[in-house]
C-alpha cells in the first residue's frame, strides 16, 4: 500500500513532464508571422543611387553578407561574422571589391564600438571600409574610393 502512494505521484509527475515536453515541441515548431520588407531603407536607396552615379562603370551591391566577403576555417571566427551584413560593396566589373561602404545613420548612434569591430573583421581580410554619417556628394565618394585604390596599390 505504501508503495502505491509513492508510485502514483511519480507516475503523475512523469506524465506531466511528458505533456510539458510535447507542448514545448509544438510551440517551438510554430513560426511567427512573416511579413515582407524592403531590402534597403529610403536613406540607403538614396545612397545606392549616389554610388551608381559616382561609379557608373562599377558594380554596386547592397546588403552583402559578410560571409560573401570573408571566410575562415575556424568555426568560432566564422560565428563572429556569420549574420553580419555590409550596407554596400563597390566592385569593379570583374567583381573585385574596391570598397565596403557603410551608411551610419541615426541607428548607429551608440554603436561605434560594434562598428569598429565589424570594420576590423573586414580590414583583416584586406578590405577598406568607408563610413559616412550622411550621403556624401559624388566628388567625395570618388576621392575616398580613389584613396582606397591607391592604398591597396601601395
Protein Blocks (a to p, Z undefined) as FASTA:
>chain_A
ZZmmmmmmmmmmmmmmmmmmmmmmmmmmpccddddddfbdfklmmmmmmmmmmmmmbccd
ehiafklmgccfblklmmmmmmgccfbdcddfkopafbdcddddfklgoplmmmmmmmmm
mmmnopacdddfbdcdfklmmmmmmmmmmmmmZZ
